[in-house]
C-alpha cells in the first residue's frame, strides 16, 4: 500500500508521516477539523516526504546540518524532477524531510526557488547549503561528483550548463 501524497511509501511509513503531519500541521498554519465535510485537503493530506541525498548516510548527514541551522538550502537537477515526473518546487511549498531510516524529522517551507545553469549557481546559495567549507568551489566539486554518480541512473550525464533548481527553505517544525 502507498500513500497518495507520497507514492512508494509502505503503510507503516505512511502512518508515521501522517502522525507527524498531525502534530506539525499547526506550525504551518494548517488546522484540521478531523476530516470535516468541506475541509481543504491540504490541511489533512501530508505534503510530500523525502530525504536529502542518495543514501541513508548522506540523508542523516545533511539532515543534521539543517537541524544545526547550518543548511538552509538545497539543489536538484531539473532532470531529476522530470525523471520522477514531479513538479518543481515553488515558493510556499511544504515538505516533510525524512532521516536516513525514513522517519519524518522536519517540516520545512520553501522560501525561494531559482533555476539556473549549474555553472551559474551563486556563492550565496553554496553557503546556504552548508556543506563542506561552504565555498562555491567546494559546492561545485561535491555536486558535480554527486550528479555524475546519480544522473546516470536516469540516463543523463552531468553537464555544467544543466539546469539546477536552487531552493531555500525555513524549518517550521522538528520532531
Residue, then its C-alpha position, 0 to 999 in steps of 0.5 A: x500500500x502507498x500513500x497518495x501524497x507520497x507514492x512508494x511509501x509502505x503503510x507503516x511509513x505512511x502512518x508515521x508521516x501522517x502522525x507527524x503531519x498531525x502534530x506539525x500541521x499547526x506550525x504551518x498554519x494548517x488546522x484540521x477539523x478531523x476530516x470535516x465535510x468541506x475541509x481543504x485537503x491540504x490541511x489533512x493530506x501530508x505534503x510530500x516526504x523525502x530525504x536529502x541525498x542518495x543514501x541513508x548516510x548522506x540523508x542523516x548527514x545533511x539532515x543534521x546540518x539543517x537541524x544545526x541551522x547550518x543548511x538552509x538550502x538545497x539543489x536538484x537537477x531539473x532532470x531529476x524532477x522530470x525523471x520522477x515526473x514531479x513538479x518543481x518546487x515553488x515558493x510556499x511549498x511544504x515538505x516533510x524531510x525524512x532521516x536516513x531510516x525514513x522517519x519524518x524529522x522536519x517540516x520545512x517551507x520553501x522560501x525561494x526557488x531559482x533555476x539556473x545553469x549549474x555553472x551559474x549557481x551563486x556563492x550565496x546559495x553554496x553557503x546556504x547549503x552548508x556543506x563542506x567549507x561552504x565555498x562555491x568551489x567546494x559546492x561545485x566539486x561535491x555536486x558535480x561528483x554527486x550528479x555524475x554518480x546519480x544522473x546516470x541512473x536516469x540516463x543523463x550525464x552531468x553537464x555544467x550548463x544543466x539546469x539546477x533548481x536552487x531552493x531555500x527553505x525555513x524549518x517550521x517544525x522538528x520532531 
